[in-house]
């Protein structure tokens, strides 16, 4: 559940950030600070996870399918 919350935060940030702002970031730059509400009712911030090892799992259910 916790990993799902982190994945949701990362994907939400990626969608909200948009292509125009992505050009400002360079490889190796720190991610911008952000907070998002989780499905558990708490607000989660990126800074809460600084220094902790995280795994981001992304999948594409329709990748390489005809549907």
C-alpha positions in Angstrom: 0.0 0.0 0.0 2.8 2.4 0.9 4.6 1.8 -2.4 1.4 2.4 -4.2 1.1 5.8 -2.6 4.6 6.7 -3.6 4.0 5.5 -7.2 0.8 7.6 -7.3 2.7 10.6 -6.1 5.4 10.2 -8.7 3.0 9.7 -11.5 0.8 12.6 -10.4 3.9 14.9 -10.3 4.9 13.7 -13.8 1.5 14.5 -15.2 1.2 17.8 -13.4 4.7 18.9 -14.3 4.1 18.9 -18.0 6.5 19.0 -20.9 7.3 22.7 -20.6 8.8 22.4 -17.2 10.6 19.2 -17.9 13.0 21.0 -20.2 14.3 23.0 -17.2 15.5 19.8 -15.3 18.7 18.1 -16.2 19.9 14.6 -15.5 21.0 14.4 -11.9 19.0 17.4 -10.7 17.0 16.9 -7.5 13.3 16.5 -7.9 11.3 19.6 -7.1 9.6 19.7 -3.7 5.9 18.7 -3.7 3.2 17.3 -1.5 0.1 15.3 -2.6 -2.8 13.8 -0.7 -2.7 10.0 -0.4 -5.5 7.5 -0.5 -5.0 7.0 3.2 -6.2 10.6 3.9 -2.7 11.9 4.8 -0.6 14.4 2.9 2.7 13.0 1.7 5.7 15.1 0.8 8.8 14.1 -1.2 11.0 15.5 1.6 9.6 12.8 3.9 11.4 10.1 1.9 14.8 11.8 1.5 17.6 9.4 2.2 15.3 6.3 2.1 15.6 3.7 -0.6 12.6 3.5 -2.8 11.5 1.4 -5.6 9.3 2.8 -8.4 7.2 0.2 -10.2 5.7 1.3 -13.5 3.8 -0.8 -15.9 1.9 -0.4 -19.1 -1.1 -2.8 -19.3 -1.7 -2.3 -23.0 1.9 -2.0 -24.2 2.5 -4.2 -27.2 -1.1 -5.3 -27.5 -3.6 -4.9 -30.3 -6.3 -3.5 -28.0 
